[in-house]
């Protein structure tokens, strides 16, 4: 269990949005936090992929090259 202290403005906004969305404030916080953490993980994975690409460790293919390889596998 985690306790969260919010200032009055944020707490009021949370109540308003939770009412609009027809969810409890706790459910809204869980959903928003989960989405945010997933976004952070996605951003970290993208940064790692970009760093690998920039380092030359990862090969890239054009769409045409990828289609050729895919077509060769289907034969």
Secondary structure as a PSIPRED ss2 file (coil, helix, strand):
# PSIPRED VFORMAT (PSIPRED V4.0)

   1 X C   1.000  0.000  0.000
   2 X C   1.000  0.000  0.000
   3 X C   1.000  0.000  0.000
   4 X C   1.000  0.000  0.000
   5 X C   1.000  0.000  0.000
   6 X C   1.000  0.000  0.000
   7 X C   1.000  0.000  0.000
   8 X H   0.000  1.000  0.000
   9 X H   0.000  1.000  0.000
  10 X H   0.000  1.000  0.000
  11 X H   0.000  1.000  0.000
  12 X H   0.000  1.000  0.000
  13 X H   0.000  1.000  0.000
  14 X H   0.000  1.000  0.000
  15 X H   0.000  1.000  0.000
  16 X H   0.000  1.000  0.000
  17 X H   0.000  1.000  0.000
  18 X H   0.000  1.000  0.000
  19 X H   0.000  1.000  0.000
  20 X H   0.000  1.000  0.000
  21 X H   0.000  1.000  0.000
  22 X C   1.000  0.000  0.000
  23 X C   1.000  0.000  0.000
  24 X C   1.000  0.000  0.000
  25 X H   0.000  1.000  0.000
  26 X H   0.000  1.000  0.000
  27 X H   0.000  1.000  0.000
  28 X H   0.000  1.000  0.000
  29 X H   0.000  1.000  0.000
  30 X H   0.000  1.000  0.000
  31 X H   0.000  1.000  0.000
  32 X H   0.000  1.000  0.000
  33 X H   0.000  1.000  0.000
  34 X H   0.000  1.000  0.000
  35 X H   0.000  1.000  0.000
  36 X H   0.000  1.000  0.000
  37 X H   0.000  1.000  0.000
  38 X H   0.000  1.000  0.000
  39 X H   0.000  1.000  0.000
  40 X H   0.000  1.000  0.000
  41 X H   0.000  1.000  0.000
  42 X H   0.000  1.000  0.000
  43 X H   0.000  1.000  0.000
  44 X H   0.000  1.000  0.000
  45 X H   0.000  1.000  0.000
  46 X H   0.000  1.000  0.000
  47 X H   0.000  1.000  0.000
  48 X H   0.000  1.000  0.000
  49 X H   0.000  1.000  0.000
  50 X H   0.000  1.000  0.000
  51 X H   0.000  1.000  0.000
  52 X H   0.000  1.000  0.000
  53 X H   0.000  1.000  0.000
  54 X H   0.000  1.000  0.000
  55 X H   0.000  1.000  0.000
  56 X C   1.000  0.000  0.000
  57 X C   1.000  0.000  0.000
  58 X C   1.000  0.000  0.000
  59 X C   1.000  0.000  0.000
  60 X C   1.000  0.000  0.000
  61 X C   1.000  0.000  0.000
  62 X C   1.000  0.000  0.000
  63 X H   0.000  1.000  0.000
  64 X H   0.000  1.000  0.000
  65 X H   0.000  1.000  0.000
  66 X H   0.000  1.000  0.000
  67 X H   0.000  1.000  0.000
  68 X H   0.000  1.000  0.000
  69 X H   0.000  1.000  0.000
  70 X H   0.000  1.000  0.000
  71 X H   0.000  1.000  0.000
  72 X H   0.000  1.000  0.000
  73 X H   0.000  1.000  0.000
  74 X H   0.000  1.000  0.000
  75 X C   1.000  0.000  0.000
